[in-house]
Amino acid sequence: MAELLKNLTPLLVILAALIGSVQAVAEPASPAPGFTVSQLIKKLEKRFPNILKDGGSLTSADNLQSDLLVSTNPSASLETLGQPKAVRGFVYSYDPGVDGERQQSRQWAGMIIRNALPGWRKGKSWVRRAIVAAEKDPEGAEISETAEGYWIAVRHTAGRVRVTVMPVAVNDTDPESLGLGLSQLLNGLESAFPEREEGMGSLYGGDGWISDRFFTDNAHGELETLGPVDQVIGLRYHYALRQDDHPEATADNRGYALALVRNVFPNWAGAEDWMTKAIDAAAAAADQGAEPIAIEQGPILLRVRYFVGATESIEVMIHPKDTYL
């Protein structure tokens, strides 16, 4: 018996090591740790003397507080998402058209990024290059990078250069739904989808589940939702590709697709950039047999594809990974 145990010992050691390695691989990655306001404005305290509680415009599915830090530079501002000691993400923005303040605004952007992500060695230089490039390209494509569990995105839109920092992963606490109600889904889109036809949608997830239908204001797009008004389970949105005879409607409906995705994933800084590329790729391929272009955000699956119904269209599907609509 002693000899048998002696022979088995090396095998047991190897087995234990293998088990340990499997557990290490299976263990989920740690979530991004978050920030504090004092951390973000280190050495800039005198530049951001006031915090306006709930003065920010950032939103989240779990209704976190969004504050606005008012700066001594009138063209710059810092918006945070979450309590001052538990900030999930933030947006620093400035007006590049104010010549006397532009250089200072750029400098603050680098300092805030360095404060937020001190382990990202190239962070300060990266954000400076990105904002200078964005200044030259109003309404251009988003410039993005990932570091330390965060998505860093820079874009020049609506007259401001915006530096957005949000966690890469979206942690939804309710994987059986999208984690938001109909009013949140249609926030800012009330005029785009003016009428709700209750129970007229075609989505199905189980007995008693309600599927509603909405038509776009131009009648060339359709949204179907599944679930009650306070807990949307999933959605399907599609719009016709009619650039030849209805280019304005096609452009508007494409914008509605981007807005719907932003509303479902308010913490995903790269949502608009990803959607733009996915829609362009699907439309260019024009292949109904192709696999949908898909991405997972936490437990939620987003799919974009080209299909032909009454006309050539782009279809967007959003639902929990374990739910099939």
Disulfide bonds with the S-S distance in Angstrom:
none
